[in-house]
Amino acid sequence: MADNYLEKRMEDYRRATSARSVVSRRGLLFPAVTVYVYPADAEGGEVMLRTLVAAGYKVSFGVTDASRGSALAGKSGARYYPLMPEAVAADLAGRGEPLAAVLMLGHDCRETHACLHPGRWIYVGDAVPGLFCIEGQTPLGAAVLATALAHPEVKL
């Protein structure tokens, strides 16, 4: 029976599909949440990616230094997109994964990444007028807050 379960999970993984919801260790049911992090090679980026992946989120990211993207993907378990934002948006739409949030790490990318159409924009760094900002936190503290704030049930 376990072999059938593992085979099914591997088939889902190969097809890049997964369940519509994730059950946490405490038995709580969470909807599948997709987030995009940019630039993940900024300070605290790896911690952000690992925290979001550990929470069960579908995490995609982009970087400013393309040589670091594959290494970050391998360390964190997140999906690296070495593509232009329009191609990222098209791929996510093709997968049926609407973005709950774009997490911006010290770089306001709303103009360049507007085509992603996230449910919300969350900025991690010094306050920026017109944006919801997480400031004054350690990288792990910012990642935990971002994980909660990116969830669609949380009202800002």
Secondary structure as GFF3:
##gff-version 3
##sequence-region A 1 156
A	DSSP	alpha_helix	2	14	.	.	.	ID=ss1
A	DSSP	beta_strand	21	23	.	.	.	ID=ss2
A	DSSP	beta_strand	29	31	.	.	.	ID=ss3
A	DSSP	beta_strand	34	38	.	.	.	ID=ss4
A	DSSP	alpha_helix	45	54	.	.	.	ID=ss5
A	DSSP	beta_strand	58	61	.	.	.	ID=ss6
A	DSSP	three_ten_helix	66	68	.	.	.	ID=ss7
A	DSSP	alpha_helix	69	76	.	.	.	ID=ss8
A	DSSP	beta_strand	79	80	.	.	.	ID=ss9
A	DSSP	alpha_helix	85	95	.	.	.	ID=ss10
A	DSSP	beta_strand	99	105	.	.	.	ID=ss11
A	DSSP	three_ten_helix	114	116	.	.	.	ID=ss12
A	DSSP	beta_strand	120	124	.	.	.	ID=ss13
A	DSSP	beta_strand	132	134	.	.	.	ID=ss14
A	DSSP	alpha_helix	139	150	.	.	.	ID=ss15
###
